[in-house]
Each structure stands twice: as C-alpha cells, then as structure tokens.
Amino acid sequence: MSRHPDTAGAGGGPALDTVLSRRPALVAGLSAALFVVLAWLHWRETGYVVMSGFFDLSVYRAGAQALLDGVPLYQGGLGPDGTWSFTYPPFAALLFLPLAVVPVAVAQALVFPAGVVLLAASVHLTLRHAGGPLAPGGRRTAGGAGLVVAFTALLLWLEPVSWTLYLGQVNLLLMLLVLADLAGGGAGPGERDGRWRRRLRGVGVGVATGIKLTPALFIVHLLLTRRYREAATATGTAAVTALIGLAAAPGDSLDYWGGTFLRSERLGEVASPMNQSMNGLLARATGIADPPLVLWLAVAVPTAVLGLGLAALVHRRGLPLLGVLLCGLTTAAVSPVSWSHHWVWFAPLAVYTVVRLRPAARGRVALALGCAFLLVFAWPLHFLTGHRMDAPPLGLVALPPRYGLEVLYGNLYLLLFAAVLAATAASLRAAPARTAAGSHSGTKT
C-alpha cells in the first residue's frame, strides 16, 4: 500500500493531511484557546488551573526524594499522607532525581511544554516513516512542519494524551523512545542507516523497559520479526538499567525484583473503568476485584498472541511502523493494569492512517477516523461528576453506568483495539487482490 499524491484524489478534493498542513496556525490557535477556556472554568470551580495537580509527577518526586533520604521505595506508602505507591523500578527513581531537586513549581511548569515537544517528535517520526511529507528521499514541502504542528494540536485532545499531561505522566516519553528506536525498521528509501545507528537499535526499547516494564513486549516483537541483534541489545540494555538500580538502591532492587513488581493491587483498583486492559475487563465482567494470575494469563496470552502475530505479519509485508504501533496498542491491552492514559499509541496510529490513505478509500476511512476521534476525545466530563479523582475525569470512559451501556464505553479502548486489529487483518487480506488489480491497470495501491 503506497501513498498517493494528496493534491487530488478519486473523491475529488485534497487529502486531510493537505488540509491540515495549510492551516496549522488556525488549528493550533483553536486548540490553545480551548485549553485556556477549560483551564479557566476549572480554576473558577476548584481553585486549580490544572486538573489533578500533576498527581503522578508528585509521585515521581516522592519516589526520588525517598531515594535521596534512604527511605524504602516499596515498603509502605510515600507522599505527605503516606498513601502513595511507587510502582516503577528503582532505575526510574534514579531518573526522577532532578524532580526532587528543582522547585515543584518549575517541574510543573515544564510538564505541558515537554509533553507537547514529545508528542510533536512522535508525530514527526510517524510522518517520516509512514511516507508523509517528511519521508527520507520523498517530498519535503514547506507544509511538513505545519503538518506536525496541526497534528500535534489535534492529538493533544485525545483523552490518553490529555490525561497524560494533566497527571505529568511518562507515557509520551516511553512512546518516543520506542518510536525513535524502531519506527524505521531499518533503512528505508532514501535513508542511510549508519553503522552506529544499526548498533544502537534496541537501546531505546531497553531504556523504556528499565523505566516501566510493559515496553518489554517490544523485545518479543523484535524476536518475532527476526531482529535478533536488536532484541539482544534491548535485553542487554534493560539488564544494565536493572544493574544500575541494584548498585544505587540494592535493598529497593531486591524488594522490587523479588516480587513487588508482580503485585498488581499496588497499581490501583483493577476493576476501575480507568483500567482499560483485558485484566480490567475481566475484573468488571466477573466481579472479582483482583483476578488471580491464572485468569489474567488466560485472556492476556491469547490477546498478546493475536496482537503480536498481526504486528509481525504487517512487518513482513513491508510495514514495520504499523507493526510497532500495533505492538504498542497490544502492550496496553495485555498489561495487568493499563489506565486510560497508557493508550497514547492511538495518537501516532491516527497520523499513520491519515498519511497512508488511498484516494479510493478516503471518504469511508475519514468518516471512521472522525468517529474514532470523537470516541477518544477528552470530553471534560469531570465538570458533570464534581471533579472527582476516584472516577475517570475525561472522555467517554468517564460516563456513569446507564442501562448496561457501560459494558461498551467502560471498555471503549479495548473495543477500539479489536477494531484496529480487525481492520488491519481485512486490509492484509485485500492487499493481494489490490496488487493484482494494480498490475493490470498500472496504478499503485
């Protein structure tokens, strides 16, 4: 499936990415205005400009401070009231040390600018490797930078991205580490994959795994796609991060790797609708607050096999970036606890889909994308629920139970994940027929 010129198409009219690249200032301005209005309304009602007060950033600071003070990271609670749980490996606490040194106001002030830069970098990488205007050896137009700006401004309003920023979470950093490492899948057209770049492939995945365990699933993806050197590099890098943590905090490391990392109850309420993982679905469906390991594996393993298998298949079909994106979604689906903000992988997938649109499919795919955007939009439902923090504050997942429909919107991201897998499988089945048709007509598909 190769990219058609976007100045015209079977449906007549420019492609969506062309429209966005022509009006980046307008899109960015509207996005900023909407944020300012919502922040002002929230301040008027609660006295806080930013919902949640960057709660997860506060947990990171508390973990770093505990490390500095010699307080155990995992034995007891952290924070001013002793109720916060630090759920990351000791290596992550080391990386968070600067947060304990700078004033809290400075750290908070940097969250949104840093988040926007991380998201823009991920958008840039996706455009570069999906065949967009920033592709190596491809067309580099003045609209390329504008397209990055417009996409970034739009994607900030996806619920996973917005909630990541409100919390001060690391999801966008982890996603960028993986994309920068694996997005190209090797040298592409017009791109030189130098010796050092080849040797360093896998380091990003290893560092991301050292910060948070779920990116380890990308190592499995590398093995399934027969990139054994990269898999070994990622595994070795992750091991080095664990050794660094052991050297800096031996007691915490032995505690964490001795079994603390397996205790999903430390992560929060598994059955909460904020937990958009298969384990959360299982907990809500069975009424078991914390499903036993065997039940979780019974649903997580088949889901992982399906997601990783499809990711490997599209990689072999010459779509390595799509394989990475599917693997990213799979990590969120199979993790014991995946809060809604863990699904930031919807953002680069949206960019990829727009860039790869074929003119013949433009209308129906654009409609599907529009519907998906509305489903994942960061609807500020916390204004209707009293700004509670014990319930989802943003998006349709925040809707209260009504008429049994919560089985749909309460598992929304898993349903969208299933739809993405189904659409990808259908596209792969249709690809041979399109290729054959193109060889007779002389057109690309």
Secondary structure, 3 states (H helix, E strand, C coil): CCCCCCCCCCCCCCCHHHHHHHCHHHHHHHHHHHHHHHHHHHHHHHCCCCHHHCHHHHHHHHHHHHHHHCCCCCCCCECCCCCECCCCCHHHHHHCHHHHHCCHHHHHHHHHHHHHHHHHHHHHHHHHHHCCCCCCCCCCCCHHHHHHHHHHHHHCCEHHHHHHHHHCCCHHHHHHHHHHHHCCCCCCCCCCCCHHHHHHCCHHHHHHHHHCCHHHHHHHHHHHCCCHHHHHHHHHHHHHHHHHHHHHCHHHHHHHHCCHHHCHHHHCCCCCCCECCHHHHHHHHHCCCCCCHHHHHHHHHHHHHHHHHHHHHHHHCCCHHHHHHHHHHHHHHHCCCCEHHHHCCHHHHHHHHHHCCCHHHHHHHHHHHHHHHHHHECCCHHHCCCCCCCCCCCCHHHCCCCCCCHHHHCCHHHHHHHHHHHHHHHHHHHHHHHHHHHHHHCCCC
